[in-house]
Amino acid sequence: MTDEIRIVKDGFIAEIILDRPRKMNAVTPAMAAAIERHCREFDRDDSVRVVLLRGAGERAFCAGSDLNALAEYPTSWKFRNRVEYATAVRDLRKPVVAALHGWVLGGGAEMALSADIRVMGRGARLGFPEVTRGWVGGGGASQMLPRLIGYGQAMRLLLIGEPIDAAEAHRLGIVEFLVDDAKVEDEARAICRKIAGFSPVAAESVKAAVRMALQSDLPSGIRYENEMNTLCFAAGDHMEGIRAFREKRDAEFKA
């Protein structure tokens, strides 16, 4: 890992910590490469069932890409073939929970959109300022925001470029949980622990099925969902779920 990306594991939970607080956790190319590498590793690691994404320090979850680093790409072709860190998060097959505090901007906001569940502190602010700098975000905001909040609200955020507060982000449906700033990490970890207690096959299948819904027609999506359901039954975890129901206890899904 780089000194600016830390990994902490606790049981079935792996935390990716953006650890560059003096620069509001702005992402450098080296950090992007580390994020991508860890995401690939977690997908292959059966001891990881859920990923928690958070930023160090008090000022920001992430202010996006380091603008000085962006200016240093020698050619547009090199920039085109850069590691896209928000895409690396979005491509994770395992569930991802984002703990959001302070500033959540640009590529940082795109990373948040790439997570599956977002927990935001009441004092946080989220925005997509790329248009004010002369470009469009490259981590998926123009594709994910309309799916989350509709065309008009997505255009409002992307074309005007002004940040919104946490209450507005929650009202629009960009974040799922709105909590006191001091409770962001605890709430996010509690959600991670709950998900980590479920069958990993079931959790990944839920994510795969819902992601399919974003890119397919209804009949195709329902067929895919049935295939995921069949995969869960083939894996055999459903038998523990049935036993736990009969015995009136919590299910214990083994790694």
Backbone as CSV, one residue per row, in Angstrom:
resi,resn,N_x,N_y,N_z,CA_x,CA_y,CA_z,C_x,C_y,C_z
1,MET,0.836,-1.200,0.000,0.000,0.000,0.000,0.872,1.251,0.000
2,THR,0.310,2.372,-0.482,1.024,3.637,-0.370,0.786,4.196,1.020
3,ASP,1.600,5.196,1.387,1.409,5.825,2.691,0.087,6.580,2.751
4,GLU,-0.537,6.835,1.588,-1.756,7.627,1.528,-3.005,6.784,1.359
5,ILE,-2.853,5.498,1.303,-3.977,4.548,1.314,-3.699,3.536,2.408
6,ARG,-4.580,3.444,3.388,-4.426,2.453,4.448,-5.527,1.410,4.346
7,ILE,-5.168,0.200,4.696,-6.119,-0.912,4.707,-6.197,-1.455,6.127
8,VAL,-7.404,-1.573,6.628,-7.639,-2.150,7.954,-8.666,-3.253,7.794
9,LYS,-8.374,-4.422,8.366,-9.321,-5.535,8.307,-9.825,-5.863,9.705
10,ASP,-11.109,-6.075,9.789,-11.759,-6.430,11.047,-12.782,-7.507,10.738
11,GLY,-12.432,-8.745,11.023,-13.315,-9.846,10.672,-13.490,-9.924,9.169
12,PHE,-14.735,-9.915,8.724,-15.031,-9.999,7.296,-15.075,-8.630,6.622
13,ILE,-14.730,-7.578,7.348,-14.817,-6.213,6.819,-13.413,-5.706,6.489
14,ALA,-13.250,-5.175,5.281,-11.997,-4.527,4.885,-12.261,-3.043,4.690
15,GLU,-11.453,-2.202,5.318,-11.598,-0.755,5.179,-10.530,-0.219,4.234
16,ILE,-10.963,0.576,3.275,-10.047,1.364,2.453,-10.104,2.784,2.988
17,ILE,-8.984,3.272,3.496,-8.943,4.596,4.114,-8.090,5.521,3.244
18,LEU,-8.703,6.577,2.741,-7.965,7.610,2.023,-7.250,8.445,3.076
19,ASP,-5.933,8.408,3.071,-5.178,8.963,4.196,-4.228,10.065,3.736
20,ARG,-4.822,11.125,3.246,-4.058,12.310,2.856,-4.798,13.546,3.359
21,PRO,-5.019,13.606,4.663,-5.917,14.630,5.211,-5.465,16.065,4.966
22,ARG,-4.157,16.300,4.879,-3.691,17.680,4.652,-4.106,18.208,3.288
23,LYS,-4.366,17.292,2.356,-4.816,17.653,1.006,-6.267,17.235,0.787
24,MET,-7.025,17.140,1.868,-8.439,16.762,1.808,-8.628,15.423,1.083
25,ASN,-7.626,14.548,1.246,-7.659,13.195,0.675,-7.805,13.198,-0.838
26,ALA,-7.313,14.265,-1.492,-7.314,14.307,-2.950,-6.469,13.150,-3.482
27,VAL,-6.945,12.538,-4.545,-6.366,11.282,-5.036,-5.293,11.541,-6.079
28,THR,-4.107,11.020,-5.829,-3.001,11.066,-6.780,-3.031,9.803,-7.642
29,PRO,-2.286,9.782,-8.756,-2.213,8.554,-9.554,-1.753,7.339,-8.749
30,ALA,-0.804,7.539,-7.832,-0.335,6.410,-7.016,-1.443,5.895,-6.107
31,MET,-2.232,6.822,-5.553,-3.360,6.402,-4.716,-4.399,5.670,-5.545
32,ALA,-4.665,6.163,-6.755,-5.630,5.509,-7.635,-5.202,4.075,-7.946
33,ALA,-3.920,3.900,-8.220,-3.412,2.557,-8.515,-3.557,1.645,-7.309
34,ALA,-3.317,2.192,-6.110,-3.457,1.387,-4.895,-4.914,1.006,-4.657
35,ILE,-5.835,1.929,-4.881,-7.260,1.618,-4.727,-7.668,0.504,-5.672
36,GLU,-7.262,0.627,-6.919,-7.603,-0.406,-7.905,-7.026,-1.762,-7.501
37,ARG,-5.775,-1.775,-7.060,-5.122,-3.031,-6.676,-5.835,-3.680,-5.499
38,HIS,-6.181,-2.907,-4.501,-6.846,-3.469,-3.329,-8.255,-3.956,-3.682
39,CYS,-8.936,-3.246,-4.537,-10.273,-3.701,-4.940,-10.199,-5.059,-5.631
40,ARG,-9.215,-5.240,-6.498,-9.049,-6.543,-7.158,-8.726,-7.623,-6.132
41,GLU,-7.871,-7.304,-5.180,-7.496,-8.286,-4.158,-8.702,-8.678,-3.310
42,PHE,-9.510,-7.719,-2.935,-10.680,-8.012,-2.097,-11.680,-8.897,-2.819
43,ASP,-11.810,-8.714,-4.130,-12.739,-9.555,-4.881,-12.315,-11.022,-4.870
44,ARG,-11.023,-11.271,-4.742,-10.517,-12.646,-4.735,-10.364,-13.214,-3.336
45,ASP,-10.538,-12.395,-2.328,-10.265,-12.785,-0.948,-11.559,-13.208,-0.255
46,ASP,-11.705,-14.502,0.016,-12.934,-15.002,0.643,-13.106,-14.524,2.077
47,SER,-12.036,-13.995,2.677,-12.158,-13.498,4.048,-12.771,-12.099,4.093
48,VAL,-12.954,-11.494,2.934,-13.582,-10.169,2.842,-14.990,-10.329,2.285
49,ARG,-15.973,-9.878,3.046,-17.365,-9.954,2.595,-17.959,-8.593,2.276
50,VAL,-17.400,-7.536,2.856,-17.909,-6.189,2.621,-16.762,-5.212,2.777
51,VAL,-16.819,-4.115,2.012,-15.753,-3.109,2.021,-16.316,-1.792,2.539
52,LEU,-15.593,-1.173,3.472,-15.925,0.146,3.991,-14.930,1.139,3.405
53,LEU,-15.452,2.198,2.794,-14.623,3.231,2.182,-14.785,4.515,2.974
54,ARG,-13.664,5.073,3.453,-13.764,6.304,4.241,-12.504,7.140,4.066
55,GLY,-12.585,8.389,4.532,-11.458,9.298,4.449,-10.939,9.668,5.824
56,ALA,-9.638,9.896,5.925,-9.018,10.282,7.193,-9.158,11.787,7.417
57,GLY,-9.012,12.182,8.664,-9.076,13.593,9.005,-10.502,14.088,9.144
58,GLU,-10.624,15.369,9.489,-11.934,15.948,9.759,-12.494,16.779,8.619
59,ARG,-11.657,17.172,7.655,-12.101,18.144,6.657,-12.861,17.533,5.490
60,ALA,-12.523,16.291,5.113,-13.098,15.774,3.875,-13.076,14.255,3.838
61,PHE,-14.079,13.710,3.187,-14.009,12.323,2.730,-13.002,12.261,1.590
62,CYS,-13.250,13.081,0.558,-12.316,13.162,-0.561,-12.707,14.354,-1.435
63,ALA,-11.718,15.161,-1.785,-11.953,16.335,-2.631,-11.780,16.018,-4.104
64,GLY,-11.665,14.726,-4.449,-11.513,14.346,-5.850,-10.064,14.146,-6.233
65,SER,-9.802,14.270,-7.516,-8.443,14.074,-8.005,-7.568,15.265,-7.652
66,ASP,-6.309,14.988,-7.380,-5.341,16.041,-7.119,-5.132,16.832,-8.414
67,LEU,-5.514,18.106,-8.416,-5.458,18.900,-9.652,-4.030,19.099,-10.147
68,ASN,-3.083,19.188,-9.246,-1.686,19.314,-9.680,-1.238,18.062,-10.420
69,ALA,-1.682,16.900,-9.935,-1.328,15.649,-10.607,-1.990,15.562,-11.975
70,LEU,-3.242,16.051,-12.071,-3.924,16.034,-13.369,-3.163,16.849,-14.403
71,ALA,-2.581,17.956,-13.969,-1.864,18.833,-14.898,-0.552,18.225,-15.381
72,GLU,-0.112,17.156,-14.718,1.196,16.584,-15.041,1.134,15.453,-16.061
73,TYR,-0.078,15.057,-16.495,-0.147,14.021,-17.530,0.494,14.561,-18.809
74,PRO,1.453,13.834,-19.399,2.191,14.376,-20.554,1.356,14.486,-21.822
75,THR,0.364,13.592,-21.989,-0.477,13.623,-23.177,-1.906,13.265,-22.798
76,SER,-2.841,13.642,-23.657,-4.241,13.275,-23.418,-4.420,11.764,-23.486
77,TRP,-3.583,11.068,-24.274,-3.673,9.609,-24.366,-3.294,8.960,-23.038
78,LYS,-2.254,9.492,-22.404,-1.876,8.992,-21.086,-3.001,9.219,-20.083
79,PHE,-3.633,10.380,-20.178,-4.749,10.670,-19.279,-5.906,9.728,-19.554
80,ARG,-6.197,9.470,-20.805,-7.286,8.551,-21.165,-7.081,7.186,-20.541
81,ASN,-5.843,6.731,-20.469,-5.537,5.385,-19.985,-5.121,5.357,-18.517
82,ARG,-5.482,6.403,-17.788,-5.179,6.460,-16.357,-5.995,5.413,-15.601
83,VAL,-5.609,5.139,-14.387,-6.426,4.312,-13.504,-7.589,5.167,-13.004
84,GLU,-8.821,4.724,-13.221,-10.004,5.475,-12.777,-10.467,4.873,-11.451
85,TYR,-10.196,5.571,-10.372,-10.396,4.995,-9.047,-11.870,4.811,-8.693
86,ALA,-12.747,5.701,-9.135,-14.172,5.512,-8.865,-14.693,4.272,-9.580
87,THR,-14.204,4.031,-10.790,-14.603,2.836,-11.527,-14.108,1.580,-10.828
88,ALA,-12.907,1.647,-10.257,-12.388,0.487,-9.521,-13.302,0.134,-8.359
89,VAL,-13.803,1.159,-7.650,-14.742,0.911,-6.550,-16.054,0.357,-7.086
90,ARG,-16.551,0.943,-8.165,-17.830,0.514,-8.731,-17.766,-0.927,-9.249
91,ASP,-16.608,-1.353,-9.708,-16.468,-2.700,-10.267,-16.342,-3.791,-9.214
92,LEU,-16.189,-3.425,-7.952,-16.130,-4.438,-6.899,-17.402,-5.274,-6.899
93,ARG,-17.247,-6.575,-6.869,-18.423,-7.462,-6.808,-19.022,-7.488,-5.407
94,LYS,-18.196,-7.192,-4.408,-18.656,-7.258,-3.027,-19.305,-5.940,-2.615
95,PRO,-20.216,-5.974,-1.654,-20.882,-4.740,-1.230,-19.891,-3.714,-0.685
96,VAL,-20.164,-2.449,-0.993,-19.315,-1.344,-0.557,-20.180,-0.317,0.175
97,VAL,-19.741,0.055,1.366,-20.408,1.096,2.154,-19.459,2.281,2.249
98,ALA,-19.946,3.479,1.932,-19.124,4.688,2.014,-19.530,5.517,3.222
99,ALA,-18.543,5.900,4.032,-18.757,6.774,5.190,-18.313,8.175,4.790
100,LEU,-19.249,9.108,4.698,-18.985,10.413,4.100,-19.053,11.527,5.137
101,HIS,-17.992,12.325,5.198,-17.967,13.470,6.100,-17.265,14.618,5.406
102,GLY,-17.483,15.817,5.887,-16.794,16.969,5.337,-17.109,17.169,3.862
103,TRP,-16.075,17.506,3.100,-16.250,17.743,1.673,-16.223,16.420,0.907
104,VAL,-17.173,16.284,-0.003,-17.272,15.115,-0.892,-17.411,15.695,-2.298
105,LEU,-16.315,15.799,-3.007,-16.296,16.580,-4.234,-15.723,15.810,-5.415
106,GLY,-16.208,16.129,-6.608,-15.624,15.618,-7.839,-15.487,14.111,-7.845
107,GLY,-14.255,13.664,-8.042,-14.007,12.225,-8.050,-14.330,11.566,-6.725
108,GLY,-14.246,12.340,-5.623,-14.653,11.802,-4.328,-16.141,11.523,-4.304
109,ALA,-16.930,12.440,-4.884,-18.369,12.212,-4.983,-18.668,11.047,-5.910
110,GLU,-17.872,10.879,-6.952,-18.060,9.741,-7.855,-17.725,8.421,-7.162
111,MET,-16.718,8.433,-6.304,-16.461,7.239,-5.506,-17.643,6.920,-4.604
112,ALA,-18.216,7.962,-3.997,-19.385,7.759,-3.144,-20.536,7.161,-3.942
113,LEU,-20.773,7.684,-5.164,-21.826,7.134,-6.015,-21.534,5.689,-6.399
114,SER,-20.261,5.327,-6.451,-19.876,3.975,-6.843,-20.091,2.953,-5.738
115,ALA,-20.257,3.428,-4.508,-20.574,2.529,-3.398,-22.032,2.086,-3.514
116,ASP,-22.386,1.100,-2.707,-23.751,0.567,-2.737,-24.645,1.220,-1.695
117,ILE,-24.059,1.613,-0.579,-24.789,2.293,0.488,-23.920,3.445,0.982
118,ARG,-24.545,4.607,1.164,-23.819,5.799,1.584,-24.365,6.310,2.918
119,VAL,-23.460,6.543,3.861,-23.790,7.129,5.160,-23.117,8.496,5.214
120,MET,-23.900,9.560,5.425,-23.343,10.910,5.377,-23.601,11.651,6.684
121,GLY,-22.597,12.394,7.136,-22.750,13.262,8.298,-23.517,14.519,7.943
122,ARG,-24.236,15.054,8.915,-25.092,16.218,8.649,-24.311,17.459,8.228
123,GLY,-23.051,17.522,8.600,-22.247,18.682,8.235,-21.522,18.549,6.908
124,ALA,-21.709,17.437,6.216,-20.999,17.200,4.961,-21.599,18.026,3.825
125,ARG,-20.792,18.222,2.800,-21.255,18.898,1.577,-20.746,18.125,0.372
126,LEU,-21.611,17.975,-0.618,-21.304,17.143,-1.785,-21.482,17.966,-3.050
127,GLY,-20.549,17.797,-3.996,-20.675,18.552,-5.232,-19.845,17.969,-6.363
128,PHE,-20.179,18.430,-7.567,-19.511,17.987,-8.792,-19.042,19.251,-9.537
129,PRO,-17.890,19.807,-9.129,-17.450,21.110,-9.646,-16.681,21.040,-10.966
130,GLU,-16.597,19.875,-11.596,-15.743,19.723,-12.780,-16.038,20.750,-13.870
131,VAL,-17.330,21.043,-14.102,-17.678,21.974,-15.182,-17.074,23.353,-14.938
132,THR,-16.897,23.724,-13.667,-16.317,25.037,-13.358,-14.823,25.073,-13.651
133,ARG,-14.204,23.890,-13.806,-12.776,23.803,-14.102,-12.505,23.571,-15.584
134,GLY,-13.581,23.261,-16.345,-13.389,23.106,-17.785,-13.483,21.690,-18.303
135,TRP,-14.028,20.785,-17.517,-14.170,19.413,-18.004,-15.386,18.744,-17.394
136,VAL,-15.636,17.512,-17.823,-16.687,16.682,-17.260,-16.026,15.575,-16.452
137,GLY,-16.649,15.171,-15.373,-16.069,14.106,-14.554,-15.899,12.816,-15.348
138,GLY,-14.843,12.078,-15.027,-14.568,10.841,-15.748,-14.837,9.584,-14.947
139,GLY,-15.449,9.735,-13.751,-15.671,8.570,-12.897,-17.101,8.101,-12.828
140,GLY,-17.953,8.619,-13.718,-19.292,8.050,-13.823,-20.448,8.895,-13.330
141,ALA,-20.202,10.143,-12.883,-21.289,10.940,-12.322,-22.404,11.181,-13.326
142,SER,-22.042,11.465,-14.579,-23.065,11.755,-15.585,-23.912,10.538,-15.906
143,GLN,-23.419,9.360,-15.576,-24.174,8.137,-15.838,-24.954,7.658,-14.618
144,MET,-24.383,7.833,-13.434,-25.025,7.314,-12.221,-26.030,8.278,-11.619
145,LEU,-25.729,9.586,-11.661,-26.651,10.542,-11.048,-28.054,10.491,-11.658
146,PRO,-28.208,10.468,-13.002,-29.567,10.396,-13.544,-30.315,9.143,-13.103
147,ARG,-29.585,8.054,-12.909,-30.225,6.821,-12.462,-30.700,6.923,-11.014
148,LEU,-29.969,7.708,-10.215,-30.321,7.873,-8.806,-31.400,8.924,-8.587
149,ILE,-31.276,10.072,-9.277,-32.125,11.213,-8.913,-32.865,11.827,-10.093
150,GLY,-32.735,11.243,-11.293,-33.450,11.771,-12.443,-32.641,12.784,-13.228
151,TYR,-33.104,13.041,-14.455,-32.371,13.883,-15.396,-32.220,15.321,-14.898
152,GLY,-33.326,15.935,-14.492,-33.284,17.349,-14.140,-32.375,17.658,-12.975
153,GLN,-32.481,16.874,-11.901,-31.636,17.125,-10.736,-30.172,16.813,-11.040
154,ALA,-29.936,15.786,-11.868,-28.553,15.492,-12.251,-27.958,16.658,-13.035
155,MET,-28.733,17.210,-13.968,-28.241,18.343,-14.745,-28.001,19.566,-13.856
156,ARG,-28.867,19.755,-12.881,-28.671,20.863,-11.931,-27.309,20.750,-11.251
157,LEU,-26.986,19.571,-10.738,-25.736,19.406,-10.002,-24.524,19.459,-10.925
158,LEU,-24.638,18.868,-12.111,-23.480,18.754,-12.991,-23.235,20.021,-13.813
159,LEU,-24.292,20.740,-14.189,-24.122,21.934,-15.009,-23.824,23.192,-14.193
160,ILE,-24.386,23.270,-12.989,-24.140,24.444,-12.152,-22.882,24.268,-11.323
161,GLY,-22.619,23.044,-10.868,-21.367,22.749,-10.186,-21.274,23.200,-8.745
162,GLU,-22.387,23.676,-8.177,-22.350,24.136,-6.790,-22.650,22.985,-5.834
163,PRO,-21.963,22.928,-4.689,-22.200,21.829,-3.738,-23.544,21.973,-3.039
164,ILE,-24.056,20.860,-2.560,-25.282,20.841,-1.773,-24.956,20.293,-0.392
165,ASP,-25.812,20.615,0.583,-25.560,20.124,1.931,-26.086,18.697,2.087
166,ALA,-25.790,18.105,3.219,-26.122,16.700,3.450,-27.629,16.465,3.457
167,ALA,-28.378,17.399,4.020,-29.824,17.237,4.066,-30.410,17.182,2.662
168,GLU,-29.887,18.022,1.767,-30.358,18.014,0.383,-29.951,16.730,-0.333
169,ALA,-28.729,16.272,-0.077,-28.272,15.015,-0.685,-29.156,13.851,-0.247
170,HIS,-29.558,13.872,1.020,-30.442,12.821,1.523,-31.836,12.953,0.924
171,ARG,-32.343,14.162,0.819,-33.676,14.375,0.250,-33.736,13.913,-1.208
172,LEU,-32.668,14.165,-1.942,-32.633,13.779,-3.351,-32.472,12.279,-3.541
173,GLY,-31.964,11.588,-2.524,-31.733,10.152,-2.639,-30.319,9.780,-3.024
174,ILE,-29.397,10.741,-2.905,-27.996,10.428,-3.200,-27.376,9.627,-2.067
175,VAL,-27.781,9.918,-0.840,-27.291,9.155,0.317,-28.469,8.488,1.016
176,GLU,-28.201,7.327,1.591,-29.261,6.531,2.197,-29.433,6.802,3.691
177,PHE,-28.343,7.148,4.373,-28.388,7.385,5.815,-27.790,8.752,6.126
178,LEU,-28.517,9.541,6.902,-28.056,10.854,7.343,-27.944,10.813,8.862
179,VAL,-26.727,11.030,9.387,-26.487,10.888,10.826,-25.645,12.053,11.327
180,ASP,-25.539,12.161,12.634,-24.649,13.167,13.213,-23.219,12.902,12.759
181,ASP,-22.447,13.969,12.583,-21.087,13.820,12.067,-20.255,12.839,12.885
182,ALA,-20.410,12.873,14.196,-19.601,12.015,15.066,-19.961,10.542,14.946
183,LYS,-21.081,10.253,14.318,-21.561,8.869,14.257,-21.410,8.235,12.881
184,VAL,-20.811,8.936,11.938,-20.741,8.437,10.565,-20.029,7.093,10.482
185,GLU,-18.825,7.026,11.041,-18.055,5.780,10.934,-18.728,4.652,11.704
186,ASP,-19.242,4.927,12.879,-19.897,3.880,13.669,-21.117,3.332,12.930
187,GLU,-21.913,4.212,12.335,-23.106,3.761,11.609,-22.703,2.951,10.382
188,ALA,-21.682,3.418,9.670,-21.223,2.693,8.491,-20.685,1.317,8.866
189,ARG,-19.935,1.244,9.964,-19.409,-0.052,10.393,-20.534,-0.990,10.838
190,ALA,-21.553,-0.446,11.498,-22.682,-1.278,11.918,-23.379,-1.890,10.708
191,ILE,-23.524,-1.110,9.649,-24.120,-1.629,8.417,-23.223,-2.708,7.818
192,CYS,-21.918,-2.454,7.820,-20.972,-3.450,7.298,-21.058,-4.755,8.085
193,ARG,-21.120,-4.656,9.419,-21.201,-5.867,10.238,-22.464,-6.656,9.934
194,LYS,-23.560,-5.953,9.727,-24.808,-6.650,9.408,-24.675,-7.404,8.081
195,ILE,-24.168,-6.724,7.050,-24.009,-7.359,5.742,-23.016,-8.513,5.824
196,ALA,-21.926,-8.312,6.588,-20.898,-9.355,6.699,-21.435,-10.612,7.366
197,GLY,-22.525,-10.488,8.126,-23.111,-11.661,8.772,-23.980,-12.494,7.856
198,PHE,-24.266,-11.983,6.677,-25.099,-12.727,5.737,-24.246,-13.641,4.864
199,SER,-24.896,-14.498,4.111,-24.189,-15.338,3.145,-23.473,-14.458,2.132
200,PRO,-22.155,-14.643,1.954,-21.451,-13.821,0.965,-21.952,-14.060,-0.453
201,VAL,-22.388,-15.291,-0.738,-22.945,-15.580,-2.065,-24.239,-14.800,-2.261
202,ALA,-25.079,-14.773,-1.245,-26.339,-14.040,-1.341,-26.099,-12.540,-1.487
203,ALA,-25.168,-11.987,-0.691,-24.905,-10.547,-0.747,-24.367,-10.132,-2.117
204,GLU,-23.421,-10.909,-2.641,-22.889,-10.578,-3.964,-23.938,-10.769,-5.050
205,SER,-24.810,-11.750,-4.868,-25.865,-11.985,-5.853,-26.878,-10.847,-5.860
206,VAL,-27.212,-10.338,-4.674,-28.100,-9.176,-4.599,-27.488,-8.005,-5.369
207,LYS,-26.211,-7.742,-5.131,-25.558,-6.623,-5.815,-25.546,-6.830,-7.325
208,ALA,-25.219,-8.039,-7.756,-25.179,-8.317,-9.189,-26.549,-8.150,-9.828
209,ALA,-27.589,-8.614,-9.147,-28.937,-8.524,-9.704,-29.406,-7.081,-9.802
210,VAL,-29.141,-6.294,-8.764,-29.578,-4.889,-8.782,-28.788,-4.105,-9.819
211,ARG,-27.490,-4.360,-9.932,-26.703,-3.674,-10.951,-27.204,-4.039,-12.354
212,MET,-27.627,-5.277,-12.540,-28.178,-5.674,-13.834,-29.440,-4.885,-14.163
213,ALA,-30.220,-4.561,-13.126,-31.448,-3.801,-13.346,-31.170,-2.429,-13.952
214,LEU,-29.975,-1.888,-13.717,-29.634,-0.572,-14.234,-29.276,-0.590,-15.712
215,GLN,-29.088,-1.785,-16.277,-28.618,-1.844,-17.657,-29.391,-2.823,-18.535
216,SER,-30.547,-3.292,-18.073,-31.296,-4.272,-18.860,-32.785,-3.953,-18.835
217,ASP,-33.519,-4.577,-19.760,-34.975,-4.477,-19.726,-35.503,-5.390,-18.626
218,LEU,-36.783,-5.203,-18.263,-37.353,-5.931,-17.130,-37.329,-7.451,-17.315
219,PRO,-37.769,-8.003,-18.446,-37.733,-9.467,-18.580,-36.321,-10.042,-18.454
220,SER,-35.331,-9.358,-19.055,-33.954,-9.859,-18.961,-33.457,-9.783,-17.527
221,GLY,-33.799,-8.687,-16.846,-33.374,-8.542,-15.462,-33.980,-9.608,-14.566
222,ILE,-35.244,-9.931,-14.776,-35.895,-10.951,-13.950,-35.287,-12.318,-14.213
223,ARG,-34.966,-12.606,-15.471,-34.291,-13.888,-15.764,-32.941,-13.950,-15.063
224,TYR,-32.207,-12.828,-15.084,-30.908,-12.790,-14.423,-31.062,-12.980,-12.918
225,GLU,-32.075,-12.328,-12.349,-32.327,-12.493,-10.918,-32.579,-13.963,-10.580
226,ASN,-33.335,-14.649,-11.410,-33.603,-16.066,-11.147,-32.327,-16.894,-11.204
227,GLU,-31.427,-16.538,-12.127,-30.152,-17.253,-12.198,-29.326,-17.009,-10.930
228,MET,-29.348,-15.792,-10.421,-28.645,-15.497,-9.172,-29.264,-16.272,-8.007
229,ASN,-30.581,-16.375,-8.000,-31.271,-17.142,-6.961,-30.865,-18.614,-7.022
230,THR,-30.784,-19.140,-8.240,-30.363,-20.529,-8.417,-28.928,-20.737,-7.951
231,LEU,-28.072,-19.736,-8.234,-26.683,-19.820,-7.785,-26.610,-19.891,-6.266
232,CYS,-27.424,-19.100,-5.583,-27.441,-19.128,-4.117,-27.826,-20.518,-3.605
233,PHE,-28.837,-21.105,-4.219,-29.261,-22.443,-3.795,-28.175,-23.473,-4.104
234,ALA,-27.493,-23.315,-5.229,-26.420,-24.248,-5.576,-25.267,-24.148,-4.581
235,ALA,-25.024,-22.951,-4.054,-23.933,-22.770,-3.093,-24.240,-23.442,-1.759
236,GLY,-25.511,-23.609,-1.441,-25.902,-24.360,-0.253,-26.105,-23.553,1.014
237,ASP,-25.823,-22.235,0.979,-25.985,-21.437,2.192,-27.437,-21.357,2.642
238,HIS,-28.346,-21.577,1.694,-29.766,-21.475,2.051,-30.166,-22.484,3.119
239,MET,-29.451,-23.619,3.191,-29.804,-24.639,4.176,-29.539,-24.132,5.603
240,GLU,-28.465,-23.375,5.784,-28.202,-22.778,7.096,-29.287,-21.764,7.438
241,GLY,-29.720,-20.996,6.450,-30.797,-20.052,6.681,-32.080,-20.734,7.106
242,ILE,-32.388,-21.849,6.485,-33.597,-22.603,6.834,-33.466,-23.206,8.229
243,ARG,-32.284,-23.785,8.529,-32.067,-24.369,9.856,-32.202,-23.305,10.945
244,ALA,-31.607,-22.136,10.689,-31.669,-21.066,11.682,-33.108,-20.613,11.908
245,PHE,-33.885,-20.576,10.853,-35.295,-20.198,10.991,-36.039,-21.222,11.839
246,ARG,-35.797,-22.485,11.578,-36.480,-23.544,12.334,-36.065,-23.549,13.796
247,GLU,-34.774,-23.263,14.031,-34.248,-23.308,15.399,-34.354,-21.963,16.120
248,LYS,-34.964,-20.992,15.458,-35.190,-19.666,16.051,-33.890,-19.023,16.545
249,ARG,-32.891,-18.988,15.667,-31.587,-18.389,15.999,-31.084,-17.628,14.785
250,ASP,-30.017,-16.848,15.002,-29.401,-16.156,13.875,-28.605,-17.156,13.038
251,ALA,-28.659,-16.984,11.738,-27.887,-17.854,10.839,-26.398,-17.548,10.984
252,GLU,-25.580,-18.563,10.843,-24.130,-18.421,10.901,-23.567,-18.952,9.595
253,PHE,-23.262,-18.039,8.699,-22.754,-18.431,7.395,-21.226,-18.492,7.428
254,LYS,-20.692,-19.662,7.163,-19.253,-19.886,7.261,-18.555,-19.342,6.006
255,ALA,-17.270,-19.029,6.169,-16.479,-18.528,5.055,-16.242,-19.642,4.044
